[in-house]
Amino acid sequence: MMIVSHKPYALLLKSSDLQKAADELAVPLASIQAIHTVESHGRGFLRDGRPVILFERHIMYRQLKAKGSDVTTLALRYPNIVNLQRGGYMGGAAEHQRLNIAKTLDAGCAIASTSWGSFQIMGWHWQQLGYASAQGFSDAMYQSEAHQLDAFVRFVKTDAALYRALKSQSWAEFARGYNGAAYKENQYDVKLEQAYQRYEKRRVLINPISLNA
């Protein structure tokens, strides 16, 4: 685990970071603000300075199986860490406890089996996102919410369909690509659309467009 020396406020996302991401992706700022609000509930770190994470035991099962590990035995011994079924979530700091146990089995697989930070990027994407290793990806997620946002930008750029959906504000298609086929269960598309409209309306109110312009 990387030790964070930043003061808490240095970890937080700034408006300039959101604007930079919007410019890099060539999308409205309101789109990035909406995704940040819906996906992170406004935070990428716990109070103790560690990133918000969610450990996925069913992904750990797949990762270990792909490496040839005896997943049947491991699943019996660690059912909340290695399992065919999703679940076992404990939330908050307790997710780091689950991750740390998983790391004793295989650190790389554990990091890959975890969603990280404000934008909940799965660790198993580390290579396609251009990080040197799974650990390198994890270290970046500890740095700041700006680094977490950078991972999101990288992720969108690697998925042409997702990128098109974001640029066209096709929220159902974006939610399907980003949150999976079960996105409707949590109404991600509806939440994204509503958040986008709120931020866009706020922008218009702050910067009214002259009818004579």
N, C-alpha and C positions, 0 to 999 in steps of 0.2 A: 504494500500500500504506500502511495506517495504521501509524504507529510506536507500539508498546506501551511505556508507561512503568511499568506495573505490575511489582512484584516477582513472581517466579514463583508463590509461594504464593497471591498475590491472584487468580491466574487460575483456581484450582482450585474445583471444586464443593464446596459445604458440605452437610452433612446437612439444614440448615434450607432450603436451596434445593430439595432433593428433596421435602421435606415440603410446601413451599409449592406446588410443581407438582402433587403428589398432591391437595392440598386444592382447588386451582383446577380440576382435572379431576374431582374427586369420585371418586377411585379409591384403592385401598389403596396405601400407601407401597411395599409389596413389588412392585407392578406397575411403578412408575417405576424402582425399583432394578434390577429384572430387565432392563428395556429398556436402561437405562444400561450395565449390565454386558455385555450381549450385543452391543449396537451399537457401543460405544466401546472395549471391552476396558479400561475404566477411565480413559481419558485423552482429552482434547480438544485438547491442545497438544503440539507438538514441544518438545524441550529448549531450542530457541532462542527459544521464546515465540510462534512462529507456530502458527496452528490446524492441526490434522490435516485434510488434505483428500484428495480423490481426483478427479482430472480425468478427465472422460469425453469422449473424442474423438468418439464417435458422436453425443453430444448437441451438441457443438460444430458438427458437420456440419449437424445439423438447424437449429440456431439461426441459423447463417450463411445457410443455404439460404432460410430464412423471411424473411431480410432482403434477399434478392436477390443475395447474393454469388456469385462464380464458384467454387462448391465443388469442381468437377472439377479446376480448376487448383490450388486450394489443397490439395486432397487429394494431388495428385501431388507438390507441393512440400513439404508438411508432413504426411506420412502418420501420424505419431505424435500429431498435434495435431488434424487434420481427417480423419475416416475414417468410412465407412459402418458399419464393424464396431467393436464395443466392444473394449477391450484397450489394450495399450501401456503398462500400468501400471508405474511405477518404484518407487512406494512412498516413504513418509517425506518428507524434504526435497526429493527429486527431483520430487515432484508439483508443488511450487511452481515449479520450473524450467519444467515443462510449462505451468503456468498463466501464467507470465510471458511465455512465447513466444506463447501464445494471445492474451494481452492486446495484443500488438503488432498482431494482426489485427483484434480488436474486443474492447475491455475488457468491455463489458456482456455480450456473448455468452460470453466466457471465464468470467466469474463465474457466469453462469447455468448453465454446463456443468460446474460443480464441486460435489461434495458436501462439506459443511462441518461440522467440529467433532464433538463427542461423539456427536451423533445423526444425522450424515450427511444433513443436510437439503440437497436440491438447490437451488442458487441460483436456478433459474428460477421458483421459487415466491415470490420476493421480494414481488411485488405483492399476491398473495392473502394473504400473511402480514402485510400492513400496513406494509411498509417503504417509505420514500420513493423508493428506487432500488435497483438491483442493488448499487451501491457502498455504499449505506447498509446493506444487508444484510451485505455483506462486512465493513464496519467493525464491526458488532455482533459478528460471529463472532470478531474479534480481541480483543474486550473481556475476555471471561471465559467459563468453562464455564457460568456462570449465564445469560449471554446466549444461549449455545447451547441450553441447556435451555428458555429462554423461546421460542426459535424452534420447538422441538419441540412445546411446549404450543400455540402458535399453529397449527401444522400439524395437530395432532389435531383442534382445534376447527373447522377448515375442512373436515373430511372426516367427514360424519355416519356413514358405514358403519364407518370406522376407529374413530371414537369409541365406537360401540356395541360393537364387538369388544373394545376395551380395557376398557370398563366391565363387560362380561360375562366377561372373561378367556377369550375365545375365541381362543386363541393362533394357531391355524392361519389364521383369518380376519384377525387382526391382521397376521400375518406376510405374508399374501398382499397386503394393502393397503399395507403399509409397505415391504416388500422386493421386491414384484413376484411374478409368476407362478412364477419359478424359486426361490422361497423354500425348497422342499423339498430342493433340491440341497445347500444348506448347513444343512439341518435347523433353520432359524431358529425354527420353532414349537416344536420339541422343546427347544431351548436356552432359549427364553423360559419355557416351562412349568417346566423344571427349576430355572432361576434363581429364578422366582417362588416355588416350593415351598421352596427353601433360605432365602430371605429371610423368608417367612411363618413357617417353622418357627423361625427365629432369634427372630422377634418374640414368638412364643408362649413360647419358653423364657425370654426376658428379662422378659416381662410375662405370667406365667401367669394364666389366667382362673379365678377362684374358682368352684367348683362350687356354692357357696351364694349366689353373687351374684344 
